[in-house]
Amino acid sequence: MILIGVDHSFATKGKPNTTIQSQGDDPNHFSAAYFGKGFRWQLPDLETSELGYRMARQAYEESGRKIVDATVGGKLDIFEKVDYDSLF
């Protein structure tokens, strides 16, 4: 499995899973319009996400498969990084 676009990094900070309302352009996604002004969303829980990623890595490895991360500039360090351009 190849992960693409898993930045694992957010500019908006706060207590994980807290519901907030966006105040303008979205600095956390590939498009500033991803969550427009007034959109309600929950702050990420990166620690719990990492637990899930580790579990997925273990399950894949136990079945002889592999997950790699081809995200350009991503901060996730659970999976082996591969060069995006080398895949296509």
Secondary structure, DSSP 8 states (H G I E B T S, - for coil): -EE-S-----SS-SSTT-EEE--SS-SSSSSTTSS-TT-EEE---HHHHHHHHHHHHHHHHHTT---EE--TT----SSEE--GGGG-
